[in-house]
Amino acid sequence: MRQIISTLLICYTGFLVKADIIPNPIRVKGIVAAHAVNIQMESEVVTVDLYKDSSFVACVFNMRNLDKAQDVEIGFPLINFYLWGDDTEFVNPKTKNSFEVMVKGNRINKVNIYIPQNLTSIISQSYSNQRYDLLRNYTNQNKPWYLWKVHFNKNEGLSIVVKYRLPCGSLKSNRFFNYLLSTGAAWAGPITNASVIVNLKDIPADQIIGVSPSKHLKRTRQKLIWNFTNLEPSLNEDIDIKYETVKSSYQAYLNKLPDIYVDDKKLLMSEPQNILSQKAADVVADINVLNKSAAHKNGAFIIYTKAYAFKRFKKKIKEINRSTWKAITKENVSTIMKNFQLDTNGIAVADDGFFRAITKTGALTFKKAEVKHSENNKKKITISF
């Protein structure tokens, strides 16, 4: 459903929230082990200096080896990997020097960059247009990683510090910063204490347009602070900060968007996840588009789930012919097309068009509804306008 709705809305308006020409890799993650290990992340402290166009991040991970002495290869995603710019930008010395690792107070000088073989093949393509198309389809595959080795003595606790700079995440509507605490779930046991401190450097507090999670959050005009105890990280704890670069620009953007209704309820485009929460199989493929009008100055999209559309359809039939309604009242979205065929004004509707037919504009203006027998062992619902 995400693909269906996003594609249709983008094609119609050109204004829907979507990424600029970056694959949104700017979702900052913690460290992970290259292989499963019995090592606990006892605490995690993340300090972020957040600017409008960039951020500086310092992470302190206090680790405890719960096993015998071992060498562990630790990785951190190379978040400066973009679709645009020099093809080798993410492996050049400048990029590498923007990332620093310290273990027990000593800088790790041997930090390798792992590049998956299929990515190496893509960036070696001779034509830039072909490279770009291939990289666009590479979004959900393995990205380059920083890798380094750390030795743990038996039951040893040690501190790993990671520092790096990165540009802001950017959408058409706003900019954003993410930190994924959920990656800490890869280590053994819960994180005893975890803190994320975000210092707002040149972003006024009133230009912050969204912050999550709200739980465990403390806010001041210059800071956003989360403190967790005995954290078993999940997606619910991932940090997400959205902000505008110019006061009121986000609202001005929203004012240009079409109205969107799902099951006759207007949704705010500031919360697009509400639109994308339905499963694709539950959504009617046809989405009615209303042109600009006095009521909808930017147009509107009318979207129905199949369950809601069928409920409306049965309610209309009940008003017209109760015997027809009784014949279908126990049917649901899974059974109706197996047991019934739909005819409108004497024209048979294909099975895969049933829900589109009952949701299109004017679909509920029919005056007659009857159930008849058909030749294919299905009963026939006939409606007449």
N, C-alpha and C positions, 0 to 999 in steps of 0.2 A: 504493500500500500504506500509506503514511503516513496517509492519510485514513481508510482502512478500519480499521486497528488503533487509531489514536488515538480515533476515534469510538466504537468498541465498548468500549474500556477505560474511557473517561471515563463512558460511560453506565452501565457496570456498577458501578464503584467510587466515582466522584466524587473519587478521590484521585490519579489519574495526574497526572504533572507536566504542567502547562499554564499558560499565562499568565493573570494577572489581567486586569482590563479595561484593558489597554494592548496595542497591537499589537507590542510589543517593538521599538520603533524605537531602543532604547538600544544600538545597535551602532555604536560610535564609529568614524568613518572619517577618513581624511586628506583633504587638499585635492585637487581634480581640476580640470583645465582644461575650460572649456565646450566647446572644440573641440580636435581633435588638434593638438598642437604639438610642435616639436623642442626640448623643454626637459627637462633631466634634474634629478631630485631627487638631489643629491649626498649629502645626509645628512638624517636625520630623528631628532629626539630628542623623545620623549614622556615627560612627567613627570606622574604621576597621584597625587593625594592621595585615597586611597580610604577613605571612611567607610561605615558600615553602611547609611545611607540616602541617600547622595549621593557625588559625587566632584567634584574640581576638576582640570581637565586643562589642561596647557600644552604646546603642540607647537611645535617650532622646525624649520622646513623650509628647508634651504639649497639654493637652486635655481641652475641654470646654463643660460643661454640658448645653445643650440648653433646658432642661426640668426641672421638679420638682426634689426634692431631691430623690436619689435612690441609692441602692446598686447594683453594676454591677460586674458580674463574668467575669474576663478577662482571655483569654487563649493565650498561646504561644506554638507552636508545639515543641515537644521534638525531636530536630534535631539530637541527638546522638543515634537514634534508628537504629540499624544495623541488618543485617541478620547473621553476624558472631559474635563469642565471646560468653561470658557467657550469657545464656538466660535472666538472670535478670540484665544484665549490665546496662540497661537503667533506672532502678529504684533503683539502689544501692546508698548509701550515697555519694560516690565520684562523681557520675554523678549529683546528686541533688546539691551538693555543687559547681559545675561548673557553676551554674545558679544563678543569683542574681537579685532581684527586689527591687527598692526603690520608695516610693510614698511620695511626698512632703519632700524629704530628709531623710525619715525614712525607714529602711530596713523592708521588709515584711518577717517575719519569717515563717508564715504559708503559704507555697506554696505547694499545693497538686499536685500529678501526677495522671491524669485520664488515665486509661487503658481500652479500649473497651473490652466488654465481649468476643467477638469472638477472639480477640487477646489473651486474658487470656487463653482461651481454647487451642489455638494453642501452646503456650509456655509451657503448662502443659503436652503435648504429651510426652510419655515415651521414644520414639526413636528419636535420634537427626536427623537422615536422614529424617524422616517424618516431623519433625518440620521445617527443612530447606525447604523442598518442599512446605509445606503449606505457609510459610512466603514469599517465592518467588512469590506466587500467591496473596499475600496480599498487593502488592505494592501500588495500587491505592485506598486502603481503609483507614478508619480512623486510624490515628496513635496515640500514647500516647501524651498527652498534659500536660503542666504545667498549673495549674489553681490557681487563687487567687482572692479575693474579694476586691473591692475598693468602698468606699462610696463617692458619689458626693452630695454636697449641691446644692440647687437650683442655677442655673447659675454659678456654681463654675468652676474656671479653676485650674487645678493642673498638676503637672509634674510627669510622670512615667519614671523611668530609668531602663533599662534592660541591664545586662551585662552577657556575656557567652563566653566560649571558645569552639572551635570545630576543628576537623581535616579537612584537605583539601578534596575537591571533587576530585576523581581520575578516569581518563579514560586511555585506553591503550595508547593514543596519547599525553595526556597532563593532567595537573591538572587545577582545576577551583574553582572559588568562585562566588556564586550568592547571591543577596539580592533582595527579591521580594517586591518592592514598591507597586505592584498592590493590595496587601492585604489591603492597606489603604483605598481602595474603599468601604470597609464594614462600615466605619464610615460616619456620616452625613456630607454633604457638601464637598467642596474641601479642600485640605491641603494648607494653605496659603503659607507656606514656607517649603521646604524639601531639605535637603542636605545630600549627602553621600560623606565622605572623606575616601579614602583608602590610608593608608601609606604602601608603599612597603618596607618591612624590609630587607629581604635577597634575594629579587628577582630583579635582574638588569632590568632596563627599556627595554633593548633590548631582554629580554626573555619573555616579554608580547606578546603573539601571537594573542590576540583578545580581544577587549573591546567594549561593547555596553551598553546603546545606545551611539551613537556618539554625539547626540544633547545634549546641555547643559554641555558637558564635557570639563574640563580643565586638561591638563597634564603637569607634570614636571617629572624630572628623579626619584623623590621619591614619587610622589603623583598622584592619580587620583581623581578628584573632580567633582561632579555633583551638580548643584544648580537649583532648580525648584521653580516657584511661581504659586500660584493658581492651584495647581496640582490636576487633577482628575485622579487618578492612573489607568493605564491599563497595559497590558502585554508589551506594547511598552516602558515603563519606567523601567522595571525590569533590574537590574544591572547584567551583566555577564562578568566575567574576566577569560580569559584562559591564562595559562602560562606554560612554560617548565621549568623543574628543571635543565637541562643541556643545555648549549648553542648549538643550531642547532639540538637537538634531535628530535624536532617536524618535521623539514624538512626531516631528515633521515627516520623518520616513514612514512611520505608521499611518499618518494621515493620507498618504498617497496609495496605500494598499487597498485592494478590494475587500468588501465585507465577506466573511466566510461563515456559513451556517452548516453545522453538522446535526442532522436530525432535528431541524428547526430551531436549534439553539445557536445564537451568534457566539463565535469564538474570537478571542483577542489574538491578533498576530504576535503579540508579545509572548504568547505561550503556544508556539507552534507544535510542541510535543503533544498537546491535546488532540490535534488533528491526526497525528501520526501514531496514535496509540492503538488503533484498531488493526486487526489482522486483515491481510489483503482479501481473504475469502469472505469476509464479513461486509465488504464495501461494494456498493453498486458501481460498476465500471463507468457508467455514464455520469458525468458531473455536469449539472446544468449551470450554464454561465449566463448571468444576467448582465446586459449592457448597462452603461451609465444611465442613471435616471435621477430624479429629484430625491428619491429614497436612498439610492446607492450611487453617490457621485463618482465613485471609482469602479463601479460595477460590483458584482457579487458572484460568489460560487456557492451553489447549493449542493450539499453532499448528503447522501443517505446511507446508513447501514442497511443491510438486507432485512434484518429483524425488525427495524423500525418501519421500513417501507412496507413490509408485509402486514404489520400491525395496522398501519393506516388503511391499507387496502381492505383488510377484513372488516374494519370499522365502517368503511363506506358501504360495503356490501350488506352489512347488518342493517344499515339505515334503509336500504332499498328493498332487500328480499331476505327475510330471516331464514327461510328454508335453504336458500343458497349458502347463507352464512353458516348454518348448522352443518352443511356438508363439508365445509372446509375449516371449521373452527379448530379442529384438533391437528390440523396440518401445521408444519413449521417450515423454515427455509430449506431444510434438508429433504423434506418429503414432498413438498408441493409439486415440484416439477416431475417427480417420479410417478405421482398419482393423477396429476391433472395437466391438461393442455389449456392454454389461454387463447381465446379468439376475441378480437376487437372489431366490431362492425363486420363480422363475417370473414375476417382475414386471420389466418392462423399465425400465432406468434411462436417463433422458434424457442426451444427450451432455454437456450443461453440468453435469450432476449427478454425473459419473463420479468426480471426485476427492473431492467431498463424501461420496459413498457409501463410498469406501475409507478414509476418515479418521474417520468418526463413531464414537462410543463403541460398542465391541463389533464393529467392522467386521471384525476379523481372527479371529473365532471360527467362521468357516464350516468345514464338515467335508468338503465335496465341491467340486471345481472341474473343469469340462470345457469344451472348445471345440467348438462346433457351428456348422453353417451357418445363416444367417438369410436372410430374403427380400429384404433390401435391399443385397445384394452385400457386406455386411460379415460377418465371422465373429462368433460370439457366445460370450462368456465367461459361463458359467452357474455361479453359486456357490450352495450350499445350506447352510443353518444347521441 
